[in-house]
Amino acid sequence: MTKVSVQVPAITVEEAVTGGYAIIDVRSPKEFAESHAVGAVNLPLLGDRERAEVGKAYKHRGAAAARMVALDFVSADLPSYIRTLKAVASRGSRPAVMCWRGGERSRNVVMLLALIGVHAVQVTGGYKAYRRWVLDGLEAWTPDRPTVTLFGYTGAGKTALLRELRTLAPSGRPVPYVIDLEGLALHRGSLLGGLHQPGTRTQKQFDVLVWEALRRIEGDYLIVEGEGGRIGNVFLPQSVGALVRDGIPVLVTASVKERAARIVQEYRPERWAPQDVDRFRAALRHIGERLPPEETAALSRAFDDGRFYDVVQGLLVAYYDPLYQRSSVEGRDFALIFETGQDPAEDAVRLASLITPFIDPGTGR
């Protein structure tokens, strides 16, 4: 018997992302959570458990049996699912339906939408092709404008600077375009950088967000933070690592007291959940392996007593500052040394003004 495959209208990944389509991702919640296109809506045709059962049926009994298992799972909720699809499709943009590799799940949803008069398209190759598009884009990308790289000791205020630089309005000077790598990674880069974050980031989704930032560049120059090759559990794409290394280096500074106060305010240890406290103690034990035992004990006692400022200041002086000095400051010829003040908005204006001569040499230094 000849197998009949119903053809549906299809577009490429790039067309789906750049063409104003509403991307409907019909993969399971677990697949979607690992990585997805920016702005995509997850309307899974099968849940995580159902998808696993269909996979088992396919492996042991073949494609026809797997389709029947999938149909059994889908049929009970099909009217509700179709109404949800129609609601999303009614928002205006034409739906582009994506599954793992542009197979049956996305094709079936496009056909379901056609039954209720919604003209959707299938994304050829699905998420697998999207992932390839992201990686190819990252690999081939090179900057087409100057870059400034901000270095600075822990707590110097680099993140606040980046946040304010992003909001600067044009004022006759070159306009910065900020790529906040730590923000995209949901990690501040240090051993304790994963604390007090809204979640964790997978490598695949980090790549997606970085590529989204790079392909939409606006402004006259780029600003990034001086990261190493890794931020928490994610790694910088090679092109972004080169961008960081080759940028005009600027050292952001502040006193130890100011930095400790800023860190305590940002991390809010008094609000930590028990698991955050446990993670901090584990990190402190790890750091303690590199410190004199009496110093580690003093830091632990200060934390137990709620003297968080003393803990932070002690860690800066004994551990973080020497480490950063060796890894990022020594031997580097900084174009500018910038000391932060109490107002990040004023700091951003002042830094942008000082950076201008390096971006636009015609203004003079």
C-alpha positions in Angstrom: 0.0 0.0 0.0 1.3 3.4 -0.9 1.7 5.8 2.0 -0.1 9.1 1.5 1.4 12.1 3.1 -0.8 15.2 3.3 1.1 18.3 2.3 0.5 21.6 4.1 1.9 25.1 3.4 5.4 25.4 4.9 8.0 28.1 5.5 11.6 28.2 6.6 12.7 28.9 10.2 14.1 32.3 9.2 10.9 33.2 7.5 8.9 32.3 10.6 11.2 34.3 12.9 11.6 37.4 10.8 8.3 37.4 8.9 6.0 38.6 11.6 4.4 35.2 12.2 2.9 34.0 15.5 5.0 31.0 16.3 3.0 28.2 18.0 5.3 25.5 19.4 3.4 22.2 19.8 6.3 20.3 21.5 5.8 19.0 25.0 6.3 21.4 28.0 9.6 19.8 28.9 10.9 20.3 25.3 9.7 23.9 25.3 11.3 24.6 28.7 14.7 23.5 27.5 14.7 26.0 24.6 12.3 27.7 22.2 12.1 30.6 19.8 11.7 34.0 21.4 8.0 35.0 21.6 6.8 31.4 20.8 3.6 30.2 22.5 3.6 26.6 23.8 0.5 24.8 22.9 1.6 21.1 23.3 -0.3 18.6 21.3 1.0 16.0 23.8 2.2 16.4 27.4 5.5 15.1 28.6 4.1 11.8 29.8 2.0 11.3 26.7 4.9 12.0 24.4 7.0 9.4 26.2 4.2 6.8 25.8 3.9 7.6 22.1 7.7 7.2 21.7 7.6 3.8 23.3 4.8 2.7 21.0 6.7 3.9 18.0 9.9 2.1 19.1 8.2 -1.3 19.9 5.1 -1.4 17.6 5.7 1.0 14.7 4.4 4.3 13.4 0.8 3.2 12.9 0.5 2.0 16.5 2.1 5.2 17.8 -0.4 7.3 15.9 -3.3 5.5 17.5 -1.8 6.0 21.0 -1.4 9.7 20.2 -5.0 9.9 19.0 -6.3 8.3 22.2 -4.4 10.9 24.2 -5.5 13.9 22.1 -9.1 13.0 21.4 -10.6 13.8 24.8 -9.3 17.3 24.9 -9.4 18.1 21.2 -12.4 20.6 21.3 -10.7 22.6 24.1 -7.4 22.4 22.3 -8.9 23.7 19.0 -10.5 26.6 20.8 -7.2 27.5 22.4 -5.5 27.4 19.0 -8.2 29.6 17.5 -7.8 32.1 20.3 -4.1 32.4 19.7 -4.6 32.6 16.0 -7.1 35.4 16.4 -4.5 37.8 17.8 -3.7 38.9 14.3 -0.5 37.4 13.0 -0.6 34.2 10.8 0.3 31.2 12.9 3.5 29.3 12.1 3.4 25.9 13.8 6.7 24.3 15.0 7.4 20.9 16.5 10.6 19.0 17.0 11.6 18.5 13.4 8.7 19.6 11.3 6.9 16.2 11.4 3.5 15.0 12.3 2.7 17.1 15.3 3.0 20.4 13.5 1.4 19.1 10.3 -1.6 17.8 12.2 -2.1 21.1 14.0 -1.9 23.0 10.7 -4.6 20.7 9.4 -6.7 21.2 12.5 -6.5 24.9 12.1 -7.5 24.6 8.5 -10.7 22.8 9.6 -11.8 25.9 11.5 -10.8 28.4 8.8 -7.4 29.4 10.1 -4.7 29.4 7.4 -1.5 28.4 9.3 1.9 27.3 8.0 4.3 24.6 9.2 7.9 25.5 10.1 10.1 23.2 7.9 12.5 21.3 10.0 10.9 22.4 13.3 12.9 23.3 16.4 15.8 21.2 15.2 16.2 23.5 12.2 15.7 26.5 14.4 18.6 25.4 16.6 20.8 24.9 13.6 19.9 28.4 12.4 20.8 29.9 15.8 24.2 28.1 15.9 25.0 29.0 12.3 24.2 32.6 13.0 26.3 32.7 16.1 29.3 31.1 14.4 29.2 33.4 11.4 28.5 36.6 13.3 31.1 39.4 13.5 30.6 43.0 14.9 30.1 45.8 12.4 30.7 48.6 14.9 33.0 49.3 17.9 32.7 47.5 21.2 33.4 48.6 24.7 34.0 46.0 27.4 33.4 46.8 31.0 35.7 45.2 33.5 35.4 45.7 37.3 35.7 44.1 40.7 32.6 42.3 42.1 30.1 44.9 43.2 31.6 47.8 41.3 28.2 48.5 39.8 28.6 47.2 36.2 25.1 45.7 36.0 23.5 48.9 37.1 25.5 50.8 34.6 24.5 48.5 31.8 20.8 48.8 32.9 21.0 52.6 32.7 23.1 52.8 29.6 20.3 50.8 27.8 17.8 53.6 28.5 20.0 56.5 27.4 18.2 58.7 24.8 20.2 60.1 21.8 21.8 63.4 22.8 24.2 64.2 20.0 26.7 61.6 21.1 27.1 58.0 19.9 24.3 55.7 21.2 25.3 52.5 23.0 23.7 49.1 22.4 23.9 47.0 25.6 24.2 43.2 25.6 23.8 42.1 29.2 25.3 38.6 29.1 24.8 38.0 32.8 21.2 39.0 32.5 20.7 36.6 29.6 22.4 33.8 31.6 20.4 34.5 34.8 23.7 34.4 36.6 26.1 37.1 38.0 29.2 35.2 37.0 30.7 34.6 40.4 30.6 31.4 42.5 27.5 32.8 44.2 26.1 34.4 41.1 23.2 32.0 40.8 21.7 33.1 44.1 18.5 35.3 44.2 17.8 34.7 40.5 14.3 34.1 39.0 15.4 30.8 37.5 18.1 29.0 35.7 19.1 29.2 32.0 19.9 26.2 29.7 22.7 26.5 27.2 20.3 26.2 24.3 18.1 29.0 25.5 21.1 31.2 26.3 22.3 30.7 22.7 18.8 31.7 21.5 18.8 34.9 23.6 22.3 35.9 22.6 21.6 35.4 18.9 18.3 37.4 19.3 20.4 40.3 20.8 23.1 40.1 18.1 20.8 40.0 15.1 18.8 43.1 16.3 21.6 45.5 17.0 20.7 49.1 17.2 23.0 52.0 18.2 26.4 53.2 17.3 28.5 50.9 19.5 28.2 47.8 21.6 28.7 47.5 25.4 29.3 44.2 27.1 30.7 43.1 30.4 34.2 41.5 30.6 33.1 37.9 31.1 35.3 34.8 30.9 34.3 31.9 28.7 31.6 30.7 31.1 28.8 32.4 33.1 27.5 30.0 35.7 26.5 26.8 33.8 26.5 28.3 30.3 29.3 29.0 27.9 29.8 32.0 25.6 29.6 31.4 21.9 33.1 31.8 20.4 32.0 34.9 18.4 30.8 36.6 21.6 33.9 35.6 23.5 36.0 37.3 20.8 33.7 40.3 21.0 34.4 40.6 24.8 38.2 40.1 24.4 38.6 42.6 21.5 36.5 45.4 23.0 37.9 48.7 24.2 38.6 47.9 27.8 37.2 50.1 30.6 37.8 49.4 34.3 34.8 50.2 36.6 35.9 50.8 40.2 34.4 51.6 43.6 35.6 51.3 47.2 35.4 48.0 49.0 32.8 49.5 51.4 30.6 50.7 48.6 30.9 47.4 46.8 30.0 45.4 49.9 27.0 47.6 50.6 25.8 47.3 46.9 26.1 43.5 47.0 24.2 43.1 50.2 21.4 45.3 48.8 21.3 43.4 45.5 21.4 39.9 47.0 19.1 40.5 50.0 20.4 37.6 52.1 17.9 38.3 54.8 15.1 37.2 52.4 16.8 34.0 51.3 14.8 30.7 51.3 16.4 27.8 53.2 17.7 26.3 49.9 19.5 29.6 49.2 21.1 29.5 52.6 22.3 26.0 51.9 23.7 26.9 48.6 25.6 29.8 50.2 27.0 27.6 52.9 28.2 25.1 50.3 29.8 27.9 48.2 31.4 29.3 51.4 32.9 25.9 52.1 34.2 25.7 48.6 35.8 29.1 48.9 37.1 28.2 52.3 39.3 25.5 50.8 41.4 28.4 49.4 41.5 30.5 52.6 43.2 30.1 56.0 40.9 28.0 58.2 40.5 30.8 60.8 39.3 33.2 58.1 36.7 30.7 56.9 35.5 30.1 60.4 35.2 33.9 61.0 33.1 34.3 57.8 30.8 31.4 58.8 30.3 32.9 62.3 29.5 36.3 60.8 26.9 34.7 58.5 25.3 32.8 61.4 25.1 36.0 63.3 23.4 37.8 60.4 26.3 40.1 59.8 26.0 39.9 56.0 27.9 43.0 55.3 30.9 41.7 57.2 30.7 38.4 55.3 30.6 40.1 51.9 33.4 42.5 52.7 35.6 39.7 54.0 34.9 37.6 50.8 35.8 40.6 48.6 39.1 41.3 50.3 40.2 37.7 50.9 39.0 35.9 47.8 37.2 37.8 45.0 39.4 40.8 44.6 42.7 38.9 44.4 41.2 36.4 42.0 39.8 39.1 39.7 43.1 41.1 39.9 45.0 38.1 38.6 42.5 37.0 35.9 41.2 40.3 34.5 43.3 43.3 35.6 47.0 42.5 35.7 48.6 43.0 32.3 45.6 44.8 30.8 46.0 48.3 29.4 42.7 50.0 30.2 41.6 52.9 27.9 39.6 54.4 30.8 39.2 53.9 34.6 35.8 54.9 35.7 34.6 55.2 39.3 30.9 54.7 40.0 29.0 57.0 42.4 25.7 56.7 44.2 23.4 57.3 41.2 23.6 54.8 38.3 21.7 57.0 36.0 24.2 59.9 36.4 27.0 57.4 36.1 25.6 56.2 32.8 25.5 59.7 31.3 29.0 60.4 32.6 30.4 57.1 31.3 28.8 57.6 27.8 30.4 61.0 27.6 33.8 59.7 28.5 33.5 56.8 26.0 32.5 59.0 23.1 36.1 60.0 22.1 37.1 56.3 21.8 34.0 55.6 19.6 34.2 58.9 17.6 37.9 60.0 17.4 36.9 63.2 15.7 35.6 64.5 19.0 39.1 64.5 20.5 40.2 63.0 23.8 
